[in-house]
Amino acid sequence: MKIPREEKPNYILKANEGVIVPKNDNFSKLKKVVWIIVGLVIIGSFIFQENIFSELTWSARIMLIVLAIGVSFAGGNKMVPSPFEIQFYDDYLIVYREKHYYSKKHFKKEYNKFCYKDIKEFKYRTVSKKMNIIGVGEFTWYNYNQDGTLPEKPSFHKKGSGITWFYTSEAPEVDFVAEIEKNSPIKVSLNES
């Protein structure tokens, strides 16, 4: 597999970013099942032109309502550390993630490249600890196969307007704003949100 790098970086900032994952994966499975049942009741009511929900016993109705409300608000998410890099070059930077979590079964290897001149906004949200990079870039992603290997060709490759972001909460020892401004011509704007 070819790595989309043209030259050696001037500096590499290695740190952990915060990635949002479910607290309890069992709740997400139960949530899907309950909402499929609710969907089937609604669709069945339209198809048969009869209120199927009212045909259920009162105990079944209460149980379905309690389950739907309970699984909708139970579980939740948590922030976990995940290694990533910001690679600084003369004219551009790359936000590189070796194995970025999207779901329990879906991980990607990512290269998000932005030329400094094409970055429209580089914003740090101080309360949420989220860094946003908005501009014209080159985005190359590889979806990991089920066996943990990577395909030869990228699963996604795009040049154009885009955004990438990362949460800095899992690396409190790193001053990301200072590191970015020291190693690139970028001025990071601060947002109190």
Secondary structure, DSSP 4 states (H G I P E B T S, - for coil): ------S--SEEEEEEEEEEEES-HHHHHHHHHHHHHHHHHHHHHHHHTS-HHHHS-HHHHHHHHHHHHHHHHSS-EEEEEEEEEEEE-SSEEEEEEEEEEEETTEEEEEEEEEEEEEEEEEEEETTTTEEEEEEEEEEEEEEPPTTS---SS-SEEEEEEEEEEEE-TT-TT--HHHHHHHHSS--PEEE--
